[in-house]
Amino acid sequence: MKFKNIYKNKTSFFLLLIIIFILHQNNVLEKVYTISKFTTKERLIKSYGYCEGAGYGFIDDVFKENVINQNIEILNDNDNFSFNNSIWFKYKVNQSTSKEQIILINNRKSIDLINNEKVRLIFKGKDYGFFRVIKQIDNCYYLKND
């Protein structure tokens, strides 16, 4: 009788050790803490950046501050991306993409300043024309062609 209880206790103990080991290896406690402490937006900005990387924070702010009913062309001048992966943040299926509004992330030398309000956008050799700057933070721009 006692032998069966000892065997059950050892099995339970080793099972508990294995579970603790797996939880530790996958940083589960740290991940649970991060999910509970930070909002979804804070976690996305931490992962994708505000005005660097994919620029999630700036794109989200533009969409919250403005009434935008269609997709906007998002240009990202980050050399680490082989394709424009910032589009998927706010992409709406079955809606057209507006060429009248552009969000420019990680701008280096794509904008020629005409005056305080007007700029000329030439992105990777393609001339997009003249735009008005609606919002600018560091090297990120929200542009409209009026």
C-alpha positions in Angstrom: 0.0 0.0 0.0 2.7 2.5 1.0 4.7 1.4 -2.1 1.9 2.5 -4.4 1.6 5.9 -2.7 5.4 6.5 -3.0 5.3 5.6 -6.7 2.4 8.0 -7.3 4.1 10.7 -5.4 7.4 10.2 -7.4 5.5 10.2 -10.7 3.6 13.4 -9.7 6.8 15.0 -8.6 8.7 14.2 -11.8 5.7 15.3 -13.9 5.6 18.6 -11.9 9.4 19.0 -12.5 8.9 18.5 -16.3 6.1 21.0 -16.4 8.2 23.6 -14.5 11.1 23.0 -16.8 9.0 23.5 -19.9 7.5 26.7 -18.5 10.9 28.0 -17.7 12.4 27.2 -21.1 9.6 29.0 -22.9 9.6 32.1 -20.6 5.9 31.6 -19.9 5.9 33.6 -16.7 7.6 36.6 -18.4 5.2 36.4 -21.3 2.2 36.3 -19.0 3.6 39.3 -17.1 4.1 41.2 -20.4 0.6 40.4 -21.6 -1.0 41.5 -18.3 1.0 44.7 -17.8 1.0 46.2 -21.3 -1.9 47.0 -23.6 -2.0 45.5 -27.1 -1.0 48.8 -28.7 2.1 49.1 -26.4 3.1 45.6 -27.2 2.8 46.2 -31.0 4.8 49.4 -30.7 7.4 47.6 -28.8 7.6 44.9 -31.5 7.1 47.0 -34.6 8.3 50.5 -33.5 6.6 53.9 -33.6 8.5 55.7 -36.3 11.2 53.1 -36.9 11.0 49.6 -38.1 7.6 48.9 -39.5 6.2 52.1 -37.9 3.0 50.6 -36.3 2.6 53.4 -33.8 2.6 56.2 -36.4 0.3 54.4 -38.7 -2.2 53.7 -35.9 -2.1 57.3 -34.8 -2.8 58.5 -38.3 -5.8 56.2 -38.6 -7.2 57.2 -35.2 -6.8 61.0 -35.8 -8.2 61.0 -39.3 -11.4 59.7 -40.9 -10.0 57.2 -43.5 -12.4 55.0 -45.4 -10.1 53.3 -47.8 -6.6 51.8 -47.8 -3.7 54.2 -47.9 -0.4 53.6 -49.7 2.3 53.1 -47.0 5.9 53.5 -48.1 8.6 52.2 -45.8 12.2 53.2 -46.6 13.7 50.7 -44.2 16.5 48.6 -45.9 15.8 45.6 -43.7 12.5 44.9 -45.4 12.4 43.2 -48.7 8.8 44.2 -49.3 6.5 46.8 -47.8 5.2 44.9 -44.8 3.7 47.9 -43.0 0.5 47.8 -45.2 -1.1 44.9 -43.3 -1.5 46.8 -40.1 -4.7 48.6 -41.3 -5.4 46.9 -44.6 -9.2 46.6 -45.5 -10.0 43.8 -47.8 -12.1 44.6 -51.0 -11.3 48.3 -50.7 -9.3 50.4 -53.2 -6.0 52.0 -52.3 -6.0 55.8 -52.3 -3.1 57.5 -54.2 -4.2 60.8 -52.7 -2.9 59.9 -49.2 0.4 58.4 -48.4 2.1 57.4 -45.2 5.9 57.5 -45.4 7.8 55.6 -42.7 11.6 55.8 -42.2 12.1 58.6 -44.7 15.7 59.3 -45.6 15.8 61.5 -48.7 12.4 60.9 -50.4 11.0 64.3 -49.8 12.0 67.6 -51.3 10.6 70.5 -49.3 8.9 73.1 -51.6 7.6 75.3 -48.8 6.2 74.9 -45.3 3.2 72.9 -46.5 4.1 71.4 -49.9 6.6 68.6 -50.5 7.5 66.6 -53.6 7.7 62.9 -53.0 10.2 60.8 -55.0 10.4 57.3 -53.4 13.0 54.9 -54.7 13.1 56.5 -58.1 9.3 56.9 -58.6 7.8 60.4 -58.6 4.6 60.5 -56.7 4.1 64.2 -57.2 3.3 67.1 -54.8 1.7 66.6 -51.4 0.7 68.6 -48.3 2.2 67.5 -45.0 -0.6 66.7 -42.6 1.4 65.1 -39.8 5.1 64.7 -39.3 7.0 63.0 -36.4 10.7 62.6 -36.8 11.2 60.8 -40.2 7.5 59.7 -40.6 5.0 61.7 -42.7 1.3 61.6 -43.4 0.8 63.3 -46.8 -2.3 64.3 -48.7 -2.6 65.3 -52.3 -5.2 68.1 -52.4 
